[in-house]
Amino acid sequence: MSRKIFEAFTQLNSMEELSNRKEWPNGVHCLAKLMVTLVYLAILMSFHKYDVIGAVGMILYPSVLFVAGDLPVCKSIYRLRFLILFIILMGTANLFFDRTIITVTENISITGGTLSLITLSMKGILALS
């Protein structure tokens, strides 16, 4: 058996073991979890592209699920590393196209592209998690 197939079976086995544990998120009906997640995604995507503070507030739902389900955060981020990199690379285009100055603090001017890059990256990472 090749190494990649063995790694795929190992990952599937680890996900199956996580789902068989007796934490309370595993006891909730799957339709309820799906509906709550869809509502969460709809609320997350409804924030304006410059609303960094609103996107920061949405960290609560995934963090509660990671803690309550005793899920490994680092392993989850590692598995999503290519998608996270893709989201950040796509967001860097905003730095070049959106050059309107939003705020000026002391000698630093923050453009709309910077804010939208941060917000897009946060929304993408939260939606994936």
N, C-alpha and C positions, 0 to 999 in steps of 0.2 A: 504494500500500500504506500502510495507516495506521501510525502510529508505534508503537503497542502490539504490533502483529503483527511489525513489524521488530525490536523489542526482544526479543520471544519467540524469534524465529529466531536472533538474535544470542546469546542465552543458551544455546539448544540447541547452537549451533555451538561455543561455548566449552566446554560440557560434553563434547562429542564430541572436541574437541582434547585435553582433559585425559585422557580415557580412552585415547587413542591414543599417549600418551607412553610411554617405556620405563622407568618406575620399577618397582620390585619389587612394590608392591601390585597393579599392573595385570596382572602375570604370574601371580598366584595364581588358582587356579580359583574361579569365582564361588560355587560351592556351599560351599567352605571358608570364604570370607569371610562368607557368609550365616550359616553355623552359628556362627562365632566371634562375630558381631554379635548373634545371638539369645541366646547364652550370656551375653554382656556385658550385654545388656538385662535378662535374668532376674536376674543378680547385682545390677545397679544398682537394680532395683525391689524387691529383697528387703531393702534396708536399712530400718531403723526410721525413723519420721518425725522423730525427734530426732537421728539419727546424722549430724551434719554432717561429722565427720572421715572416716567411711567413704565418703561421697559425694565428698569432696575427693580421696581416693585413686583414685577411678575416672576421674580426668582423664587418667591415663596412656595409656589405649587411644586416645582420639581425638587426643591430642597426638602420639603416635607415628605415627598414620596421616596426620595433616596434614603432619608433617615429612617422613616417608618418601615420601609421594606428591607432595610439593612443591605442596600445595594452598593457595590464598589464604584465610587465616582470616578476615580482615576482610570479604571478599566473601561468604563463607559466612554469617557472622553478619548481614550486611546483608540477605541474601535471607530469612533466618529472623526478621527483626525483628518482624513482626506476631505470629508464634507465640510468640516469647519474651515479648513484651509481654502477650499473653493469659495465658501461664502465670504471670507475676508478678502480674497483676491477680487471677487466680483464687486465688493463694496469699495475697493480702492478706485474704481472708475469714478465714483462720486467726488473724489478729491479733485479730479480734473474738470468735471462738467458743472459742478455746483460751487461757484466761487463767490457767492454772495456772502458778505460779512454779516454774521448774526450778532455777535457780542465782541466788545473790546474791553479787555481787562489789563490795566497798566500798559505794557508794551506788546501784549499778545492779542492778536485778532483771531477769533475762531470763525471759520467759514462754515457754511451750510454743508459742504461736502464732508467736513470732519465730523460734524454732528450726525449726519446721515450714515456715515461709515460706522460709527460707534453703535448707533441704534440698529442698523441692519445686522451687524455682527451679533449683537446681543439677542435680537429677535430670532435669528437663525439658530444660534446655539441653544436658546431656550426651547424653540420649537422642536429641535432634534432630541433634546434631552427628555 
